């Protein structure tokens, strides 16, 4: 199972009130918001269950990233393994 690290966004109470529907859509997608009043955090808006749901486009991008990580980047250093990195 792969967990996606959440990024907490800060939003003022006024902005949260004016853009509530957008905030809820982002929370449904896994985002978290800290709501502030006069610069002081007063509430946190988080998804129930804590599991981020990716859109099809996000899932496809994640799969491309995973494939690139499996293949690695050509940096001209040859194949490296743990023993080569930590010579004994």
N, C-alpha and C positions, 0 to 999 in steps of 0.2 A: 504494500500500500504506500502511495506517495502522498506526502502532506505538502500543501502549498503554504508558504509563509505569508501571513497577512501583513498588510501595511495599514497602520492606523492613520486615518486622516483626521485633521482638526477642522471643525467648522463652528462658526458662531451660531448662537441661538437664533438670531435673526435670519441668517442664511439657511439654517436647517429648516426653519419654519417656511421660508419662501420656496425652498427647493426640496420639500419633503418627499415628493414622489421620486425624484431622482436619487435621493439618499436611500430610499427603500429599495430601489432597483439595484443600487450598488451593494447594499447589504445582502440582498438575495444572491448576488454574485460572489459574496464572500468578504467584502470590504468591512472594515470597522470604522466608526466615527466616534471621536470624542467631541462633545458639544460643550462650548464655553460660553460663559456670560461674563462680560467685562474682562476677558482674558483668563478667567478662572474656570478650570474644568468642572462641569456640574453633572454630566451624564455621559453614558457610553451607549452607542447603538451598535449592536452586534447580531450576527445571524444566529438563529436557534440551531442547535446541533453542532455548530462550529465547523462544518465541512463546506468548503468552497465548491460551488458548482460552476464548471467552465462552460462557456459557449462552444459551439462547434468550431468556430474560428480559433478560439483560445486553445482548445484541445489539439487541433491540427498544428498550431505553432509549438505547443509543448512537445508533441511527437517529433517534429523537425529538430527541436533543440536536443531532445534525448538522443536522436540518431547522430547528430553532429558530435555530441559528447562521447558516444560509443566509438565513432570513427577517429576522433581527435583532430587536431589541426596540424598541417604540415609545417613544422618549424625547423626541419633539417637536422634534428638531434638524433634521429634514429629511434629505434624502439627502446623505451625505458621500462624498467621494472623496479620493484622495491629494493632489490639487492644493489642495482646499479646506482640508485639514488642515495642509498645508505651503505656505502662501502665499508666493509668490516676489516 
